[in-house]
Amino acid sequence: MEEVKYQGKYVTVTEEVIDGHTYERVKLREGVHLIPYRREDNKILLMKEYRVHEGGARWKFVSGWVDKEGKDALQHAKEELAEELGLWAESWKEIFAEKNRQATCSTGIHVFLCEHIHPLEQKPDNPDTGEVLDSKWFSLNELIQLIEEGNIKNPAPFLAAVVFLLKKQES
């Protein structure tokens, strides 16, 4: 039986004994990552955000936690795009969702592709503590360069974006 050892707002740590071996698991609260995509030039939009708890700025996808009662992952994704960049998208598609919540470390991540991006008339307040410093559309080569230069701190969603762009170039 899995036993909760720590329960925070965003992180849960559990232990479970199976056949005499203790398995430790870290489960993050569900989150969303957005890949705003511009089909006409095959580019993806990233934001540069100063992250107080990380002590610096980094390029990242628009992202956030699924932490408001009564709202699903897509609703949270739409709110994040509005709050962080003052944008909205006409088209949304979930291209990945982590299903294995029993992994040693599970992120519970939902990755959404959004297209036909437009500015909002009025940007809503952003309740996050991070400060958005910049946003920029990146080509596949520029995205790979960011990864190679070590400017990406969490490469998993970026690798998904690289695979997506490579597939788009093939079609």
C-alpha positions in Angstrom: 0.0 0.0 0.0 1.4 3.4 -1.0 2.0 5.7 2.0 2.2 9.5 1.7 5.4 10.8 3.3 5.1 14.4 2.3 2.2 16.4 0.9 2.7 19.9 -0.4 0.8 22.2 -2.7 2.6 21.0 -5.8 4.7 17.9 -4.7 3.7 14.6 -3.1 6.3 12.0 -1.9 5.2 8.5 -1.3 6.7 5.1 -0.3 5.4 1.6 -1.2 6.8 -1.7 -0.2 6.4 -4.3 -3.0 8.0 -7.8 -2.5 10.2 -6.5 0.3 11.6 -3.6 -1.7 10.7 0.0 -0.8 9.7 2.2 -3.9 9.9 5.9 -3.4 7.8 8.1 -5.7 7.7 11.8 -6.4 4.5 13.1 -8.0 4.1 16.6 -9.2 0.7 18.2 -9.4 -0.7 18.1 -12.9 0.6 20.9 -15.1 0.3 22.3 -18.6 2.9 23.2 -21.2 1.9 25.1 -24.3 3.5 25.0 -27.7 2.2 28.1 -29.6 2.9 27.2 -33.2 3.0 29.4 -36.3 2.5 27.2 -39.3 3.4 29.8 -42.0 7.1 29.8 -40.9 7.2 26.6 -38.8 8.1 28.5 -35.5 7.3 28.0 -31.9 6.8 30.8 -29.3 8.8 30.8 -26.1 8.9 33.2 -23.2 11.9 34.4 -21.1 10.9 34.5 -17.5 12.7 35.6 -14.4 12.1 32.9 -11.8 12.6 34.2 -8.3 13.0 30.7 -6.7 15.5 29.7 -9.4 17.6 32.9 -9.1 17.6 33.8 -12.7 15.9 34.0 -16.1 15.3 31.3 -18.6 13.6 30.5 -21.9 10.6 28.3 -21.4 7.2 27.3 -22.7 4.2 29.0 -21.4 3.3 26.7 -18.6 1.5 26.4 -15.3 -0.2 24.1 -12.7 -3.6 22.6 -13.0 -4.5 24.1 -9.6 -8.0 25.7 -9.8 -11.0 23.6 -8.8 -13.5 22.9 -11.5 -11.2 23.7 -14.4 -9.6 21.1 -16.7 -6.1 21.1 -18.2 -7.2 22.9 -21.4 -8.9 25.7 -19.4 -5.8 26.2 -17.4 -3.7 26.2 -20.6 -5.8 28.9 -22.1 -5.6 31.0 -18.9 -1.8 30.7 -18.9 -1.4 31.9 -22.5 -3.6 34.9 -21.6 -2.0 35.7 -18.2 1.7 35.2 -19.2 1.7 36.7 -22.8 -1.6 38.4 -23.3 -2.5 36.1 -26.2 -5.3 33.8 -27.2 -5.4 30.9 -29.7 -8.2 29.8 -32.1 -7.1 26.2 -32.3 -6.0 23.8 -29.4 -4.9 20.2 -29.5 -3.5 18.1 -26.6 -0.5 16.3 -28.2 0.8 14.6 -25.0 -0.4 13.7 -21.6 1.6 11.7 -19.1 -0.4 8.6 -18.2 2.0 6.7 -15.9 1.4 8.2 -12.5 3.2 5.3 -10.9 6.6 6.2 -12.3 9.4 7.0 -9.9 9.0 10.7 -10.7 5.8 11.7 -12.5 5.0 15.1 -13.8 1.4 14.7 -14.7 2.1 17.0 -17.7 -0.3 17.9 -20.5 1.3 19.4 -23.6 -1.0 21.5 -25.8 -0.3 22.7 -29.4 -2.1 26.0 -30.0 -2.3 27.8 -33.4 -3.7 30.9 -34.9 -2.4 33.1 -32.1 -3.8 36.6 -31.5 -3.2 39.4 -29.0 -5.9 40.0 -26.4 -7.4 43.5 -26.2 -6.5 43.6 -22.5 -4.0 41.3 -20.8 -5.4 39.9 -17.5 -3.3 40.1 -14.4 -0.7 37.4 -13.9 -0.9 35.9 -10.4 2.5 34.2 -10.8 5.6 35.5 -9.0 7.8 35.2 -12.1 8.3 38.2 -14.4 8.0 37.7 -18.2 11.0 39.5 -19.7 10.6 38.6 -23.4 8.9 36.4 -25.9 10.2 35.2 -29.2 9.3 32.9 -32.1 12.0 30.2 -32.6 12.8 28.1 -35.6 13.8 24.4 -35.3 17.5 25.3 -35.6 17.2 28.1 -33.0 15.4 25.7 -30.6 18.1 23.1 -31.0 20.8 25.8 -30.5 19.1 26.8 -27.2 19.3 23.2 -26.0 22.9 22.6 -27.2 24.1 25.8 -25.4 22.5 24.8 -22.1 19.9 27.6 -22.1 17.1 25.1 -21.5 16.7 23.9 -17.9 13.9 21.4 -18.5 14.6 19.7 -21.8 11.8 17.2 -22.0 9.0 19.5 -23.4 11.6 21.0 -25.7 12.5 17.7 -27.1 8.8 17.0 -27.8 8.7 20.3 -29.7 11.8 19.4 -31.7 10.2 16.1 -32.7 7.0 17.9 -33.6 8.8 20.5 -35.8 10.8 17.7 -37.5 7.6 15.9 -38.4 6.1 19.1 -39.8 9.1 19.6 -42.0 8.7 16.1 -43.4 5.0 16.7 -44.3 
